[in-house]
Amino acid sequence: MHALDGVRVLDLSRVLAGPWCTQTLADLGADVVKVERPGVGDDTRGWGPPFLPAKDGSDSAESAYFLGANRNKRSITCDLSSTQGQQLIRDLAARADVLVENFKVGDMQRYGLDYSSLKAINPKLVYCSITGFGQSGPYADRAGYDFAVQAMGGLMSVTGERDDAGGGPQKVGIAVADLFTGMYATVSILAALRHAERTGTGQHIDMALLDTQVAMLANLGANFLVHSPAKPPPTRMGNAHVNIVPYQVFEVAPKPDGERDYMIVAVGNDSQFAKFCECIGQADWALDSRFVRNQDRVRHREVLIPMIAGQLMTQGKQHWLTLLEAAKVPCGPINNLAEVFADKHVLHRQMVQQWQHPLQADLSLVASPIKMSATPVRQSMPPPMLGQHHSQVLQDWLGIQDNGAASPPSSIKAS
C-alpha cells in the first residue's frame, strides 16, 4: 500500500516546478498521468546533453533532466488547442482528484479548461495553477522563470561573495524557486484533498514562484522587516551566516598534492563553540568576553574569524573533521557530486536506486527522500516514450480504447 493509493492526478505541467510537485505525489502512490504535447513532449525531454546513449551510441530522447523530475508517472499525449483534445481533458478531469497546470494566466480559460469550467463537472476537483507571479497582480501576465525570480525575489542579493571581497550577485546552483514552489504546491494539494474529503468541495490553488521566493527569505526577510529603517537591507555574506558565528567555509592545510582544501564549520550554540575551541587547541577563546555568546561573536566577527582561519590552516581537513565529529561539533567536507554519490551514508540511505530502462539496464537515478514506515514510496521508471501509456490510461480512467482525441504514443528525438 501507498499513502495516496486511489488518488488520480492529471498533470498538465512541464519543466520543473509542476513536475516536481506531481513527482512527489506519484512517489506517495498517486496515479499521475502526465499530459504531453504530441511529437514534442515536456520541454525537458530535449534539455541536454547529457542524454542516455542509444544502442548505436547516438543521443537518445532520454535527457537526464526529464528522468530526474518524472518518475512514477504515466505519459499520454494531447493537443490542448484542438476541440477533441480539450474534450479529452474534460473527460479525464471529471474522474481526477487533482489537476496541476502551469500554463500562462488565461490560457486554460481560453481552452475552456480553467478551474471554474472544470469544477462544474467535478466539484471535488483540487486544481493547482503554478505560474511565475500568480493569477493576479501587476506582473500576472509575465512569464516567470526561476532565474528571474531568484533575482526579483531578493535571493541573489544575499547569495554570493561580499562586495568588498570582489563578489557579486549569484544564483543558487539549482532552481530553488521552482523546487520550493513544487514542494509548497504538494503540501497545498494534500491539504486541499483533506478538505475535499470532509466537505465534498475542491478548490483552486494559486501558486506563484515569486510568492514562494519571498517566503523562502525566511530569517533574512524577518531580519529586514524588524530592523531599523535607517539600516541597509541584508547583503551578501559569501559562505558566512548573517546571524551565527562561526558558521562558514574555512580553508585548511593543503592536500598532499598541494591543492588548496576547505571544510565547513557550523557552530550553532555557545556550548558547541566551547567544544570547537577546545578541539582546535584554543579553549581560552570561549572564555573571552568578546566571544562567549553568539551575539558577541556576531558583533566581533571581524576579529574572531581571522583567528579561527589562521588556526585551521595548521592542519589538514581530515585531522579537523575527526576531532570535531568526535566532539559533536557540526562540520563537514565540501563534496563534489562524485563524492556525494559514493558517500557511504548516502548509499546506506538508498538515495541512489537502479531502474531497468530499455536503453540501459540498472540505470542509476536519485530516489525519493521520503521514508515512511507503513506506506513506503513507489519507485518506478519515468516514462521513456512520449505517450507510452495513452491507451492504458484511457482504458483505466475512461473505460474506453483510444478514441483518436489525441495522438498515439510516439518516440521523439533529442534536439
C-alpha positions in Angstrom: 0.0 0.0 0.0 1.0 3.6 -0.6 -0.3 6.7 1.2 -2.0 8.1 -1.9 -3.3 4.9 -3.5 -6.5 5.7 -5.4 -5.7 9.4 -5.9 -5.8 10.4 -9.5 -3.7 13.3 -10.7 -4.0 14.9 -14.1 -0.6 16.6 -14.7 -0.6 19.3 -17.4 2.6 20.8 -16.1 6.0 20.8 -17.7 9.7 21.7 -17.0 10.3 21.7 -13.2 8.0 23.3 -10.6 4.9 21.4 -11.6 6.6 18.1 -12.4 8.4 18.2 -9.1 5.1 18.6 -7.3 3.5 15.7 -9.3 6.6 13.5 -8.9 6.2 13.8 -5.2 2.5 12.9 -5.3 3.5 10.0 -7.6 6.1 8.9 -5.1 3.4 8.8 -2.5 1.3 6.5 -4.6 -1.0 8.7 -6.7 -1.8 7.7 -10.2 -0.2 10.6 -12.0 -1.0 10.9 -15.7 1.4 13.3 -17.5 -0.2 15.0 -20.4 2.4 16.0 -23.1 2.3 17.7 -26.4 2.2 15.3 -29.4 5.5 14.9 -31.1 7.4 17.2 -28.7 6.5 16.3 -25.1 7.7 18.1 -22.0 10.3 20.7 -22.9 12.9 19.0 -20.7 12.9 15.9 -22.8 15.1 17.9 -25.1 17.2 19.7 -22.4 20.6 18.2 -22.7 23.2 16.9 -23.0 23.5 14.6 -21.2 21.1 12.1 -22.8 21.1 8.4 -22.4 23.0 6.9 -25.3 21.0 4.9 -27.8 22.2 1.4 -28.8 24.1 2.9 -31.7 25.9 5.3 -29.4 23.9 8.4 -30.5 21.9 10.6 -28.2 18.5 9.1 -27.4 15.4 11.1 -26.5 16.1 10.4 -22.8 17.5 13.6 -21.2 18.8 13.3 -17.6 16.8 16.4 -16.8 13.5 14.7 -17.7 14.4 11.5 -15.9 15.1 13.4 -12.7 11.6 15.0 -12.4 9.1 12.5 -13.8 9.5 9.1 -12.1 6.4 7.1 -11.2 4.2 8.8 -13.9 2.3 7.6 -16.9 2.5 9.6 -20.2 -0.2 10.4 -22.7 -0.3 12.9 -25.5 -3.0 15.5 -26.2 -3.3 18.6 -28.3 -5.0 21.1 -26.0 -5.5 23.6 -28.8 -7.9 21.1 -30.5 -11.6 20.6 -29.7 -11.0 16.9 -29.4 -8.1 17.4 -27.1 -10.0 19.8 -24.8 -12.8 17.3 -24.6 -10.4 14.5 -23.6 -9.0 16.7 -20.8 -12.6 17.4 -19.6 -13.4 13.7 -19.6 -10.2 12.9 -17.6 -10.7 15.8 -15.2 -14.2 14.6 -14.4 -12.6 11.5 -13.0 -9.5 13.1 -11.4 -8.9 14.2 -7.8 -6.2 16.7 -8.7 -5.2 18.7 -11.7 -1.9 20.5 -11.9 -1.1 23.1 -14.7 1.5 25.7 -15.3 0.2 27.5 -18.4 0.3 31.3 -18.7 -2.5 33.1 -17.0 -5.6 33.0 -19.2 -4.5 30.1 -21.4 -6.6 27.5 -19.6 -9.7 29.7 -19.7 -9.2 30.1 -23.4 -9.3 26.4 -23.8 -12.3 26.1 -21.5 -10.2 24.1 -19.0 -9.9 26.7 -16.2 -11.0 25.9 -12.7 -14.4 27.4 -13.0 -15.2 25.4 -16.1 -13.9 22.1 -14.7 -15.4 22.4 -11.2 -18.8 22.5 -12.8 -18.2 18.9 -13.9 -16.2 17.8 -10.9 -17.0 19.8 -7.7 -14.4 17.8 -5.7 -11.5 18.7 -8.1 -8.4 20.2 -6.5 -7.0 22.4 -9.2 -3.5 23.8 -8.8 -2.1 26.5 -11.0 1.6 27.2 -10.9 2.9 30.4 -12.5 5.8 32.9 -12.1 3.7 35.6 -10.5 0.3 34.3 -9.7 -3.2 34.7 -11.2 -3.5 38.4 -10.2 -1.3 41.4 -9.7 0.7 43.8 -12.0 3.1 41.0 -13.1 0.5 38.3 -13.6 0.9 38.3 -17.4 4.7 37.9 -17.3 6.4 34.7 -17.9 8.2 33.7 -14.7 11.4 31.7 -14.8 13.4 30.5 -11.8 16.5 32.6 -12.6 14.4 35.8 -12.9 12.5 35.1 -9.7 15.7 34.4 -7.8 16.8 37.9 -8.9 13.5 39.7 -8.3 12.7 37.9 -5.1 15.9 39.0 -3.3 17.7 35.7 -3.2 20.6 36.9 -5.5 21.1 40.0 -3.4 22.1 37.8 -0.4 23.8 35.0 -2.4 27.4 35.3 -3.4 30.7 36.6 -2.0 30.7 40.0 -0.3 31.2 43.1 -2.4 34.3 44.0 -0.5 35.8 40.6 -1.3 35.3 41.0 -5.0 31.9 39.3 -5.2 28.6 40.0 -7.0 25.1 38.7 -7.2 24.9 34.9 -7.7 22.1 32.5 -8.4 21.8 29.2 -6.5 23.3 26.3 -8.4 19.9 24.5 -8.7 16.5 26.0 -9.5 15.4 26.5 -5.9 12.4 28.8 -6.6 11.0 26.1 -8.9 11.7 23.3 -6.4 10.3 25.1 -3.4 7.2 26.1 -5.3 6.8 22.5 -6.3 7.0 21.4 -2.7 4.6 24.1 -1.4 2.2 23.1 -4.1 2.4 19.5 -2.9 1.6 20.5 0.6 -1.3 22.7 -0.5 -2.7 19.9 -2.6 -2.6 17.4 0.2 -4.3 19.9 2.5 -7.0 20.6 -0.2 -7.6 16.9 -0.6 -8.2 16.6 3.1 -10.7 19.5 2.8 -12.4 17.9 -0.1 -12.8 14.6 1.8 -14.5 16.5 4.7 -16.7 18.8 2.6 -17.0 17.3 -0.9 -15.7 20.5 -2.3 -12.4 21.1 -4.1 -10.7 24.4 -4.6 -8.3 26.4 -6.7 -4.7 26.7 -5.5 -2.8 29.7 -6.9 1.0 29.0 -6.5 3.5 31.7 -7.7 7.2 31.3 -7.8 7.7 34.9 -6.6 5.5 34.4 -3.6 7.5 31.3 -2.7 10.8 33.0 -3.2 9.7 35.9 -0.9 8.6 33.3 1.7 12.0 31.5 1.3 13.8 34.6 2.5 13.0 33.2 6.0 15.2 34.7 8.7 16.7 37.2 6.3 13.2 38.5 5.4 12.4 38.8 9.1 15.7 40.5 9.8 14.9 43.2 7.3 11.3 43.7 8.4 12.2 44.1 12.1 15.4 46.0 11.7 15.7 49.8 11.9 14.6 51.5 8.7 17.8 53.5 8.9 19.9 50.4 8.4 20.6 49.0 5.0 19.0 45.7 4.0 20.9 42.4 4.4 23.6 41.9 1.8 25.8 39.1 0.5 27.9 37.3 3.1 29.7 34.8 1.0 29.7 31.5 2.8 29.2 33.1 6.2 25.9 33.2 8.2 24.4 36.6 9.0 23.2 35.6 12.4 25.6 32.9 13.6 29.4 32.8 14.1 31.4 30.7 13.3 29.3 29.3 10.5 31.1 29.3 7.2 33.7 27.8 5.0 37.3 27.7 6.2 40.5 26.9 4.3 42.6 24.3 5.9 46.1 23.0 5.2 46.7 21.9 1.5 46.1 18.4 0.3 49.3 16.2 -0.1 49.5 17.2 -3.8 49.5 20.9 -2.8 45.9 21.6 -3.9 44.0 24.0 -1.7 41.4 22.4 0.6 38.4 23.5 2.5 35.8 22.4 5.1 32.7 23.9 6.7 32.1 24.7 10.4 28.6 25.3 11.6 28.7 26.1 15.3 25.1 26.6 16.3 25.3 27.5 20.0 27.6 28.6 22.8 28.4 25.1 24.2 29.3 23.9 20.7 31.7 26.9 20.4 33.4 25.9 23.6 33.9 22.4 22.3 35.1 23.8 19.0 37.7 26.0 20.7 38.9 23.0 22.7 39.2 20.9 19.6 41.4 23.4 17.8 43.6 24.0 20.8 42.3 27.4 21.8 40.0 26.7 24.8 40.6 30.2 26.2 38.8 31.8 23.3 35.5 30.5 24.6 36.1 32.5 27.8 36.9 35.7 26.1 34.1 38.3 26.8 34.1 39.1 23.0 33.2 35.6 22.1 31.3 34.0 24.9 27.8 34.3 23.4 26.8 34.0 19.8 25.6 37.7 19.8 29.1 38.7 21.0 30.7 36.6 18.3 28.5 38.2 15.6 29.4 41.6 16.8 33.1 40.7 16.8 33.1 38.6 13.7 35.9 40.6 12.0 38.2 39.8 15.0 37.3 36.2 15.6 37.1 34.8 12.0 40.8 35.6 11.1 41.9 34.0 14.4 40.0 30.8 13.5 41.2 30.8 9.9 44.8 31.0 11.0 44.4 28.1 13.4 42.6 25.8 10.9 45.4 26.4 8.3 47.8 24.5 10.6 46.3 21.0 9.9 44.6 19.2 7.1 40.9 18.7 6.7 40.7 15.1 7.9 42.5 16.0 11.1 40.0 18.6 12.0 37.0 16.6 10.9 38.0 13.7 13.1 38.3 15.9 16.2 35.2 17.9 15.6 33.0 15.0 14.7 34.1 13.2 17.9 33.1 16.3 19.9 29.7 16.6 18.1 30.6 19.9 16.6 28.8 20.3 13.3 31.3 20.3 10.4 31.8 18.6 7.1 33.8 18.3 3.8 32.7 20.1 0.7 31.9 17.2 -1.6 31.6 17.2 -5.4 28.8 15.2 -6.9 31.1 12.1 -7.5 31.9 12.2 -3.7 28.2 12.7 -2.8 27.0 9.6 -4.7 29.9 7.5 -3.4 29.3 8.6 0.2 28.7 5.6 2.4 25.8 7.3 4.3 24.1 8.4 1.1 24.3 4.8 -0.2 23.0 3.4 3.1 20.0 5.7 2.9 19.3 4.3 -0.6 19.3 7.7 -2.2 20.7 6.1 -5.4 18.5 3.4 -6.9 18.5 1.4 -10.1 15.8 1.1 -12.7 15.5 -1.2 -15.6 15.5 1.0 -18.7 15.1 -0.1 -22.3 18.4 1.6 -23.2 20.3 0.9 -20.0 20.0 -1.9 -17.5 20.4 -0.9 -13.9 20.1 2.8 -14.7 21.1 4.8 -11.5 18.9 7.7 -10.6 18.2 9.7 -7.4 15.5 8.3 -5.3 12.8 9.9 -3.3 14.0 11.1 0.2 10.6 10.2 1.7 10.8 7.2 4.1 7.5 6.1 5.7 7.2 3.0 7.9 3.7 1.9 6.9 3.3 3.3 3.3 6.6 3.3 1.5 7.0 5.4 -1.6 6.9 3.9 -5.1 9.9 3.7 -7.3 9.2 3.2 -11.0 10.9 4.5 -14.1 9.9 7.8 -15.7 8.0 7.1 -19.0 10.7 6.5 -21.6 8.4 7.0 -24.5 6.2 10.0 -25.2 2.6 8.9 -24.9 3.7 5.5 -23.8 0.6 4.9 -21.6 -2.0 6.6 -23.7 -4.3 3.6 -24.4 -3.8 2.2 -21.0 -4.9 5.4 -19.3 -7.9 5.8 -21.5 -8.9 2.3 -20.6 -8.2 2.7 -16.8 -9.8 6.2 -16.4 -12.5 6.3 -19.0 -13.1 2.6 -19.8 -12.6 3.1 -23.5 -10.0 2.4 -26.1 -8.0 5.2 -27.8 -10.8 7.4 -29.3 -8.4 9.4 -31.5 -8.8 12.5 -29.4 -5.1 12.7 -29.1 -2.0 11.5 -30.8 -1.0 7.9 -30.2 2.3 7.1 -28.5 5.4 8.2 -30.4 9.1 8.5 -29.7 10.9 11.7 -30.2 14.5 12.7 -30.9 16.6 14.9 -28.8 17.2 18.3 -30.2 
